[in-house]
Amino acid sequence: MSYLKYKGYLGTIEPDLETGELFGKLAFMRDLITYEAETLKALEQAFQESVDCYLESCTDLGKAPDQPFKGTFNVRISPEMHRKAVLASSNSLNAFVSEAIQEKLMRLGA
């Protein structure tokens, strides 16, 4: 899937097959921020305006803006795999998992 990118935020690009218009929302966030337009260029502009408006609203409300990627996530694995990973990590399970993800991303060329 392709995403619009602006100020660290990602936005979806989706067509409305009935009207032929485009719409989207900020991805990977709890807060719901949407935008729409008739062309891809206009959708990108609407996306950027939505991000700017969201950030301004958060400032006005004294609220920290939601961030799409905080650097933490839960992973559910079997108890046996959990045990093996802890034993193999020697010291830090976080570092072990981070290194494993980095290795996989390098193999994928990401």
N, C-alpha and C positions, 0 to 999 in steps of 0.2 A: 504494500500500500504506500502511496506517496502522501506526504504531509506538507502543509505550508509551514514555514519556520520563521519565527520572529521573536526576538528578545528572550530566547530560551524556551519559548512555548511552541507546541506543535498543534496544527489544526487539521481537521479532516476535510476532505473534498468529496461531496456526495451529490449525485444528480437526483432531481425530482422528475421521474420519468413521465408523470402526467403533465406537468407544466413546462418542462424543459429547463427549469431554473436550477441553480446550484445552491447548496447550503452546506454548513459544516458546524463543528463545535471544537472547542479546545479539548485536546485529547489527554488522557492519563491524569485527569484532575477530578476532584470531588465537586468543586464549584461548576455550575453549568453556564457556559458562555457560548452563545450561538451567533451565527452570521449567515447572510444569504446575499445572492447577487445573480445577475443574468449571464455574466461572462466570467471566465477564469481570472482574467486580469482584475475585474471588479470584485470578485470573491477574495482575491488576495488583499486588496485594499480594505475590504470590509473586515477581514480577519485581523489585519494590523490595527485598524481603528477599534475593534472589539478588545484586543489586548491592551491598547493604550487606555481605553475607557475603564476596563477592569482594574488596571493598576492604579489609575486615578481614583476610582471609587474606593479601593482598599485604603489608599492614603487618607481620603476624606473621612472614612469610617474608623481610622486607626487600627485597621485589621491587617495582619500579615497576609500577603497574597499566597494562594495555594501554589505550590510548585509541582510540576509534572513528575519530576524524578528527585526523590529526596536522598537516595543512596542507601535506603534500607528496604528490605522486603522479606517476607516469610517464605520459607521453602518447606514443603511437606515431602518427606521421604520416609522410607520404612525404618523402623527402629534398628534393624540390622545394618542398614547403610549408614545411619546416623552414628552408630557405635564405631563402625570401620573408619568413617571420616574423622571422628574425634581422635581415634588412636593414630591414624596416619598423619594428622595435622601436627602432632608433637606439641604445639603450643597454642595456636590460634585457629579455631575453626573458621572465623571470618576471613583470615588471610588465606587459608586453604581453599575456601569456596571462591574467593575473589581471584586467586591464581588460576583455578580451574576454568572459571568463566573467561578470563583473559586468554588462556590457551585456546579455548574453543573459538573465541572471536577472531583470533589470529588465523586459525585454520580456515575460517569462513571468509577471511579477508575483510572483516568489518571493522 
